[in-house]
Amino acid sequence: MKKVMILLLVFVTTIATSRNFIDDVIKFFDDQITEKQDLRQQNALIKSKNDMAFYAKIKDATFPLNYLNDSERNVFINSLSFNEKGLTSFSYKSLENLDKTQKYKILSLFGFEDATKFILKPNENKTCLKGMKCGGPLIGYKCISKGTCQSDSGYACTNNC
């Protein structure tokens, strides 16, 4: 804890002399969040269609994908798209009625557990409006090609697109 405080003090002292103090602070925290997201995605269990095909065969009730009934599970799995970085988009409709822990466990398979807070039940207040990134995937959009998210209700376009 002392090391963290000392590093924070050194960091604040160093950038306090900068002309763009606020920009430096924002960039620092954005970089930390991005690094954390990148690590989660790099270490995700499922990063490709082949991975998904393998794990889709698991029928154990404790495996997170099995929180969904067969129909919801198939809809969710068929909605997934991947590229060389991993998951690019998915339909969250099948996840909406799960509890937060179940959503978290399913999304963690892909390295996107932070998106849990943006996938609300249909009757919950949605603070992240369609098209807003809000620190998570782009809600209401689907990855259609590298770097291109297109409007599509019920989908989420990830930073891997």
N, C-alpha and C positions, 0 to 999 in steps of 0.2 A: 504494500500500500504506500509506503514511504517513497519507493522508487517511482511509482506512478505520479505521486504528487510532485516530486522533484522534476520529473520529465515534463509534467504539465506546466509547472512554474517556469522552467527553462523555455518551453515552447511559447507560452504567453509572453514572456519577457522579450524573446527574440522577435516575435511577429508584432508586438506592440509598437515597435519602432518602424514597422512597415507602413507605407502610405495607404495600402489597401488592407488594413487590419481585418475588417469584416469579411472581405472576399477571401482572405487567407484562411480565416477560421472556417468559413463555409466549405472551402475546397478541402481542407484537412479532414473534416467530418464526412464529406461526400466520398473522399478517397477511402476512408476507413470502412464505410458502408459498402462501397463497391468491392473492396478487397474481401470483405466478409462474404458477400454474395458470390463472388468468384470462387472462393474456397469451397463453399457449400455445393455449388454446381459441379465443380471439378471432382468432388468426392461423393457425388450422388450415386445411388445404387443403379438407377435407370437413366441412361444417357442416350439411348438409341432405340430404334424399332426392334433390333435383335435382342437387346436387354429386356424390352417390354414383352416380347414374345416368350422369353424364358420365364420371367417372373409372373406372367399371366397364367401360367400353368399351376402355380401354387394354390392349393385349395384349403390350406390351414386357416381356420377362422380368425386366428390372431394376426394374420398377414394383413396390413392396412387396406389393400385393394378389396379385400373381402368384407369390409364394412359396408360395401355397396351390394345391393341385390344384383342378381345376374343381369337384368336388363340395364340398370344404371351403370354397372361395371363395363358392359359392352359398349354402351354409348360413350362413357368416359374414355376407355382405351382407344376406341375408333376415332376419337376427336384429337388425339395427341399427334403433334407433328414435331419432328426433330431435324437438326442439322448437325454439323461437326462439333458445335459447342454444346449440344444437348437439346433440351426441350425448348421449342420456340413458341408454341401456343397449345391451348387446351380449352375444352368447354368445361365451365365450372358448374353448369346446371345440375349435374348429378351429385355434386358435393354440397349444394346449398342446404339440404336438410340434415346433414350430419352435424354432430357437435364439434366444437372448436378443436378438441383433442384429436378426433378422427380426421378432420380436414388437415390438421398439422402433420399427422403421421403419413397421410397419403402424399401430400405435397413435398414432404421431406424426402420421399423416395426419388424425387427429381431435383432436389436442391432448392426448392422454392417454398419452404415452410414459412417464410416471412409474408407470403401472399395470403396466408390464412385469414388475416384481419380484413381483407378486402372481399372475401367470399362470404356474404351474409345470407341469412335465411330470407326468403322472398318478402316477408313482412317487416324485416328490420330496416331501420333508417340507414340509407346508403349515403355516407359522407363522401365517397369517392364517385363522382359522376362519370358517366360514359366519356371516354377519351382522356381522362385525367390519369396520369401515372401514379400519383399519390404515394410514391416510395415503393410501389410494387409493380406488378404487371399492368399493362395498358388494358383497362377493363372495357369490354364492349368492342374489342378488336381481335382479329385473327391474323397470324403471320401467313402471308400468301407467297412471299418470296423474300430472299435475303434483304433485310433492312426495310421491308415494306409490310406494314400492318394495315389491314383493311377493316372497315366497320363490319362487325358481325356480332349481333346480340348473343349474349351467353358465353362468349369466348374471352380469353385473356391472352394478350400477346406479350411474350417475355422479352427481356433484354438480349436474349440469344438470337432473336429474329434477324 
